[in-house]
Each structure stands twice: as C-alpha cells, then as structure tokens.
Amino acid sequence: LLKANLMAWPVDIIAPSMPGFGTPLPEDFDCTKEAYAAWLIAQVEAVGEPVDLVGHDWGCMLVQRLVSQRPGLVRTWAAGSGPLDTAYVWHPTAQAWQTAGVGEQLMAAIMPDAITGAWVQQGIASDTAREMALRFDDRMKSSILPLYRSATGIAEDWAPLSAPVPPGLVLWGADDPYAGPEFGRRLAERTGAQITVFEGCGHWWPLQRAAETAELLEAHWTLA
C-alpha cells in the first residue's frame, strides 16, 4: 500500500519496503513519520552516492522530507500522490485512522475481499488488487496507525518542499480521490519541477500508467 522507492543511476535499482509494510519492524522502531524519514535517509546514505529518488503516496512525502533535509544525497527526485501542503486536509479514511479507537475498529473491519473490490473500483487489475489485499496484514495495520497519528500536522512539522532543490518530476492522477492534482501542481510550482497529470487515472498511476511512468522517469534521469 505504501512504498518508498529509491533508484541509483544508471542501472542499480533498490526498492526497499518501509518497515512493517511486508517487512519486519526493527527493534524500538515506533512507526512515526520521523522514524520513517530517518529510515529512508539511512537507506540512501548506504548507497554511497547521490541517487535518483522516487516515491508514491507516503513515499512521496518522505521523498520531499529527505530532499529538504539532505539534498546532497539526491541527484534527482520524482514523486506524487502524497501532499505535503498546508492547504491539504486529510481524507476521511486517514482521519479515522488518526482517531484513537476508531482507527482500530476500522482496521479490524478491513478484510481482503472488501479491500480488493475497492481497489478494483479505483482501477487496479483484480489479480493485483487481490495480491495487495492479502499483504495488508496485522503488522501493516499496526504500523499505519501510529504513522498517521504522528502526521496530523505534518505540513506544519515538515515545511513543504520548495526551491532551490535538485531537479524534480511530479506525477499525479487527475482523479486521485485522496489528494487532487492541484497539490501536485503546487509542489511543481514551489520547486520548479516538471509535472505530468495522468488523465483518466486515480491514485494508482504507478500501476495504471506503468509504461508511461517508466518513460517519463527515464527521460527525467537522462536530462538531469
């Protein structure tokens, strides 16, 4: 569901899963936004040279945080569908997760069949949606709650990314139900990044527009 991906130019690709998202949790890892930001910085530092960094959803927000804090680690960045913006209001599901008791009840009610159907309605192929739903396990659920609860005021805690920054590319779905493309346009305006808004596409553009996304990323890396 949430992925922070980094890519080291020209051929080495590293796609680490966030702790708790299909991977074990490190000892004493508290699943807050600060913990995940520090984790991503450590992942990029380990590469040993500036990287081409790519993030979607929470990965997008973590990319923005890393670029603002450690721009020297980044050759280029590309991100989308994760607004770090003072004008953004969390979507209803996020607000439920951020509410003690309500979030736990909602997580307990999330079953594979229901979430598969919801993702198919959002444009994900049924077999992919089913695989994603089966990976939405208790560990992931228990990681999501503290992450979202640590982020109720994320735009105030983490200043929105703005220039000067390394070359950027913003990718967004025109019909994203969680955060509209205006937040992508605002990010591009603040940073001088290029932007592509995928028409007829929602939150899951990495899946729905995979070939086009790959072409845009390759062009971005080549021109930087």
N, C-alpha and C positions, 0 to 999 in steps of 0.2 A: 504493500500500500504506500509506503513512504521509502524513498530511496535517495541517497546522496551519492552521486557518481562522480568520479574524477578520472581524467584521461591524460596520460603523459605522452607528449608528442615525441616521435612521429607514429610509432606503431604499438607501443605498450599501452594496454588498456587495463585499468584497475577499477572494479565496480564493487566497492565494499558495501555490505549491508549494515545499516545502522544497528547498534547493539539492541537486542530484543526483537528485532524485526527479521526473524528467521535465523538468528544467531544467538548464542548465549550472552548473558549480561556479565560484564566484568565485575569483579568484587567491588562493592561500595559504589557502584555506578547508580546515580539517583534518577536518571532519565529526565532531567530538566533540560531546558534549551541550552543552558550554559555547559552542561556536561556533554551534550551532543556537539556543540560548537568546538569545545576543546578536543573532543574525539576526532572531528574532521580535520582540524589543524594538525593534529599528530599524524593522521593518515597522509596528509600532503607533505608534511615535513619529512616523512620517511622516504618519499620518492627521491629527494635529494636534488631536485632541480625544479624550476618553475613549470607548472602544469597547465593544461587546458582543462578547466574545471566545468562540470556540467551538473545541474541539479533540477529536479522537478518536485513540486509540492513542498514538503518540508525541506527537501534538498535545495530547493530554490532559496528559501530563507537562510539556510545555513551557508550557501554559497555567498549570498550578499554579506552576511556577517563576516565570513573569512576574508572576502575581498576588502572590506572596510578596515579590518583589523591587521591583516597581513598581506597587503597587495604584492609584496615581493615574492610570495610563494606562487603567484599566478601569472601565466603568460597571457591567457585569455580566459574568459568566463562566458558561460551560456546558461540561462535559467528561465524558468517560467512556472506559472500557476501556483506561486507561493508569495502572496503580497506582504511586503514589509513596508507599511504605509500608514501614516497617521489617520488617513481617511477611511481605512478599512474597518469594517465591523465583522467579527467572526460569524461564520454561517451557523445555522441553528444546531446542527449536529455537534460542532465544536463547542458551542455554548453549553450544550447538555453535558458533554464530556468534562467541561470545566467546572461543573456543579457537583459538589460532593453528594453522594448518594444517587443522584440522577444518573451520573455517568456510569456508575457501577451497574445500575439497573439496565441501562441501555446496552452496555457491553454484554451482559448476561443474556439479553434478548437477541443479540446478533447471531444468527445461525447461517450455515453455509448456503442453504437453498435460497433464503431470503436475500442475502447479500449478493449472491450470484445473479439473481434476477434483476436486482437494482443496477448492477454494473452492466449487464447486457442492455438494459434500457438506456444506459449512458454511452453505448456504442462500442463496448468491448465484446469481442468474439466470445461465444458461450463457453468454449473449452478453456480459453484463457481466464475468463471470469471465474469459472469453477476452480481452476488451479489456484488463483489468487485467494478465493474464499476459504479454501482448505488450509491455506497457510496463515489465515487470520486466527491464530491460536491464542490461548490464555496468556502466554508470555507477551505476545504483541499487544493484547488488550491492556495488560497491566503496565506496559511501557508507554502506551499512548496517553493514559490518563494523567500521569504526572508531567509529561511533556506539555500537553495542552494547558494544564493548570499553571505551569510556570510561565505561560506565554500570554496571559490575559492582557497585559500591557506591553507586548513585545515591541511595538513601534516606538514607545517611549523609552524602553530599556535599551533597545538597539536602534540607534538613529538610522533612518532609511539611507540606503546607499546613494551616493552622489559623486559627481566628478570632482577631482581627477581620479580615474581608475583605469586598470588595463582594459584593452578592447573587449566589448561585451556584445552578446547577442541575446535578445529576449524573444521567447517563443511562448505563444498563448493560444488557447482555444477560444474562438469567438463566442461560444455558447457555454463557457465554463460556469456551472451552477454554484460554485463555491467562491469564486472571485472573478468578476468580469474583466474583459480585456483592457478596460480603462486603467487598471492597475499596472498592466504590462506597459502600456503607453507612457504612464507616469514614470515608471522605472527607466524606460529608454530615454525619456526627456531629461531626467536627472543625471544620467550617466553618459549620455552621448552614444548609447548602444544602438545597434541595428535592431529592428523588430520585425517579426513576421507573426501575423494573427491568422490562424487557420480557420477559414470559413467552414461552416457546417461541421464543426468539431467542438467537443467539450473539454473536460478536464484531462482526458487521457490521450492527448496528442502524441506522446511517445509511442503508443500502440496504434492509434488510428491513422497517424501520418508518419509511420516509421521511415519509409523510404525518403520522403521529402525532408524529414528531420535530419536524416543522415547526410543528405546532400547539402543542406544548409550548414550543418556543423563542419563538414569537410571544407566548404568554401570559406567559412569563418576562420578556420585554423590556417588555411593556405594564405589568406590575405593579411593575417595579423603580422 
